[in-house]
Amino acid sequence: MAKLLMATQAAVVWNWIYTPAEFSPLAPVSRGWNFITNGFSEDFGYVIFDWDNELASLLMAHSTASKEMAYSNLIQVVRSKTYKGFIPNFSAGGMKSQDRTEPPVGAKVLEELYKLYDDKWILALLWDDLADNIDWFFRERLIHGLIALGSDSVSYQGRWSGHDMQCARFESGLDNSPMYDGDFFDPKTNLMQMYDVGMTSLVIMELECLARLGRVIDKPHDVIFDMTERAKQLRNNLSEKLWDENQGVYANRHWNGTFTTRISPTSFYPLLTGAPSMLQVSSMMKNWLLNSSKFCIDQTWPDSSNSDECWWGLPSIAADDRAFPALGYWRGYIWGPMAQIVYW
């Protein structure tokens, strides 16, 4: 495992760059991605992706040699927030996705860094920005007590900001997940007409992290209380509205009341919140996470010899889903972000 960690960190650090468009160096997800248009030099091409870069900071932080790199990278991501207060899906040279964000994990990553290094100064630096990000979710993505994915209408429309179903899918971070096949985007509300179990769970996680970190840096009691109360209410709504008894798992739910049957690892994110009962946890483990036809698959899949060793770990959609090909981006590939969140 130590060699695997070193290899992964080496891959992340290889992307380490400096660009005068940012305050300090950072590690984009790839040197091949460039959202700068009409740049002075191709050497300065880059793009920041919200949760990708935050999780890259976590990877770098597990080596003391790259502690400062992890801090610098996380600061650039969080400080890329828009004038509305949210951290954008992408940011590059001043251009940002003003219509959407990505899954919120910044406060959780910050808490993990604090556990490693006990530095309060970075908590004080980033806490307010991360709180602004969650406040935006409550203003723009909360409907009927749950979080839905969306894409706002902005003054410019184009390939990356279309105020449509695909841009709302981009907000999930799971660009072509079968969970979002079809078109159920409502331009009047700027939201998909579906309550999202993964995003709701992550907002609860972030609220609880912010409350704990806020206590460390002596944020006002009423601010902390508000964080915990909002997390409590969301948790109650998650339990009451997004547990599908028939499937025995938490699931996304359309506004008409029907549950989706497209199950991905986001259905395990409620485990982060303390919402599931022990019976529900047992059902999720037995019928889904450790089921050899769904998420516990080995290198022989889809042959009948598939065992229960979970060799492949965690595919990005249930392996018996009709949309699952063995290597289909978010339709089968194993992705680090999902595995990390379920591990948490």
N, C-alpha and C positions, 0 to 999 in steps of 0.2 A: 504493500500500500504506500510505503514511503517513496518508492520509485515512481509510482503512479502520480502521487502528489507533485513530485518534482517535475515530471513531464508536463503535467497540466499547468503548473505555475510558469514553466519555461515558455509554453505556448502563449500564455496571457502576457507575459513580460515582453515577448518578441514584438507585440503590438504597441509597446510603449512609445509614445511620440510627444513632441512639443509642437504646439501651434500658437502663433501670436494671437489667435482669436480667443484663446482661453487664458485664464489667469495662471495656470500651472500645468505641468505634464499630465497626461492621462493615457488610458489604454482602451482604445476603441475595440469593438468586437472583432474587427478585421481591417487590415490595411487595404483590402479590396473594396470596401464600402466607402463611397465619397459622395456626400450630398452638397458639397460646395459648388456653386455655379460661377463661372467667370472668375475663378480664383487667380491670384497673382502668380502662383506657382503650384504645379501638381504635387510638389513635395508636402504641401500643407493641406492636402485633401484628407477628410475624415468625417465621421459622424458619431455622435453619442446616441446610444439607445438606452432608455431608462433602466429597466430591470436587468438587462444584460450587463450593463456596466456596473451597476450596484453589486451584482453577484460576483463580477470579476474582482471587485475590491475585496470581497470576502475570501476569494481564492488567494489573492496576493497577501492578505493579512496573516495567513497561517505560516508565513516565513518572516522571522524578525528582520531579515535583510531587506524585505520589501514593505515593511510597515508604513513608511512615509509615502511610498508609492500608492499603497491602498488608500491612505487618507486623502492624498491629492486627487486620485481618481474619483472617490466618492464625493468629494467637495465639488468637483466640476459637474458631476451629474445633478446633484441636488440644487446647486446654484444655477442650473440652466432653467429653472422654473419660469413659467410665463407670467405675464402681468396679471393673469387671472388667479395665479397662486399654485397651479398644478405643475408637476414635473412632466415635460412633454415626452411623447413617444420617441421623437428624435429631435436632435439639435445639432446644428453645424454652422459655424460662422455667422451666427445671428439668425439664421433661418430655423424655425421651430414648427413643430406640428401644433398649431394653435387650436386644433379641433379635438384633440384626444391625448390621453396619457397611456400608461401601460400598467400591468399589475404592480400594486404598491408593496415594496419590500424594503424600502430604504431605512425605516426605523428599526426593523429587525436586523438588518445588516449592521447598522450603527450599534445596536445593543451587543451583537456578537463581537464587534471590534472592541467595545468597552470591556467585555468580559476578558478579552485577551490582554489588553494593555492598560486598562484602568485610567485612561486619559479623559478627564472631565472637560477639557477645553473644546474638544471636537463635539461633545454633546451640546455645549452651550452655543457653539457656532452654527450647528445644523438643526437644532430642535425646532425652532420657530418655522423654518422653511418646510420641514417635514409635517408639522402641524397644519400649515397652510394647505399642503397637498391633500391631507385628509379632510379638512374643512371644505375644500372644493368638491370632493366626492359627495358630501352631504348636500351641497347646494345644487349640483348638476347631475348626479348619477343616482340619487336616492329616489325611489318611487314605491309607494305602498309599503314602506318600511324595509325595503331590500335594495341591493345595488344591481343596476343593469348597465351593460356596456353601451357606449354611444359615440357619436361624432357630432360636434357642434357645427353650426353654420358659421362660417367665417367670411371675411370680406374678400378673400382670394380663394378660388377653387382651382384644383389642378390634380395632377396624378396622385399626389400624396395627401390631399385634403379635400376629399370629394363629398363630404356630408352624405354618406351612403352606407350601405351594409358592409362593404369591404373595409372601409375606414373604421367602422365600429368593430369589425373583426380584428383589425390591427391593434385596437386598444386592449384586446385580450392577451396580446403577446403570442398568440397561437394562430398564426396568419391564415392557415387553411384547415383548421380543425373541423372534423365532421360535425362537431357540436353546433356549428354555426352555418351548416349547409342550408341553402334557401335564402329567401329575402323577407325578413320580418322587421326591417328597420322602419321606424316611425319618424319621418322628418319633422313632425309637429313637436314632438317631445325631445327629439335628437337622440332617441334611445332605441335599442333593440327591444322588441316586445317580448322580453324574456328576462326573468330574474336569474341572476348569475350566482351560482353557489360558490364558485371559486373566488370571484372578486369580493363577494360579501364576506367570506371567511378571511380574506387577506386584509380587508379594511378593519375587521375586528382585531386581527393580530396586530396591525399597526397602532390602533388605539391603545391596546394594552401595553405595547412596547413604549409608546410615548408617555403613558402614565408612569411606568416604572422609571424611565429615564428622567422624566420631569421631576420626580421626587429626588433623584440624585443631585440635580442642579437647582433644587429649591424653587421650582415653579410654584405660583400661587395655588393654594389648596383648592379654590373654586375651579381653576382650570383643570387640575388633575381630576377632580370630582366629575366634571363635565365629560372628560375622556372616558372614565370608567362607566358612567351612566349610559353614554352613547353605545359603548361596547356591549353593555348588558342588554340594551333594547334590541340591538341588531342580533345578538346571540339568541334572544327569545324568538325573534321573528324567523331566524334561520331554522330553529328547531320546529317551530309550529308550521311553517309553510314550505320548507324545502326537503323534508324527509319523505321519501316515497316508500310507503309500507309495502306496496306490491313488488317493487324491485329490491327492497331491502338495502337501500343506499340513499344518500343525499343526491339530488339531481336538479339540474336546471329546470325551470318551470315557465311555460308560456303564460302570458297574461290572461289567456282564456281558461287557465286552471290545469291544463294538461302538462304532465311531466314529459321531458324528453327521454328517449331511450338510448341516446348517444352518451355513453359514460366514459369519462376520461379520469386521469388522476386528480383533477380538480374536485371530484366528488369525495376525495379523502381529505381535502383541506379543512373541513369542519373539525377534524381531529385536533387542529391547532387551537381551537376556540374553547374547548371544554363543553361544547354543546351536546355531543352524542351521549346517550345513556350506555351502560355496559352492554345491554342487549343489542343496541344499534351497532356498537363497536364490533361485537362478535359477528353480527351479520355482515358487516362490511369486510371483515377479515376473511371469514369463511367463504362467503359467496362471491367475493370480488377480488380483493388484493391477493389472496393465496389460492385462487381458483385457477387451475391449469388451462382453462379455456378462455380466460379473460386477461388477467395481468401477471400471472405466474407462469411464464413460458420460457422454454429453454431453446438451445440452438437447433433442435430438431423441428421446431414449429414450422408448418402446421401438420407435420406427420403425426400419426396416432401414437407414436412412441414418446411424445412430449411428457416429461416428468414434472414433479412438483418442486424442482430445485430452484426455480425462478432465475435461470441462467441469464436471461435478458433483463431481468430486473423490473422495469416499469415502462411498458410501451405507452405512447402518448394517446392512444385510444384503446379500448378493450379489443383484444385480439380476435374476438368473434364478431366484431362489428363488420357490417358488409363493406364499409369503406376502407378497411384495414389492408394495405399492402405492406410487406415486410419492411420496406424502406421508402416511406412516403411522407417525408417532411414531418408535419405535426399529425400525420395520419398513420403512425406506426413507429417512426423513429423514437429511440430513447433520447430524451432531452434533459440536460443537467438541471435547468430551473425547476422542472416538475419533480425530479428525484430529490433535489435539495429541500424543497418545500414539504414534501411528504415525509422526508427524514426528520425535519424539524418537529 
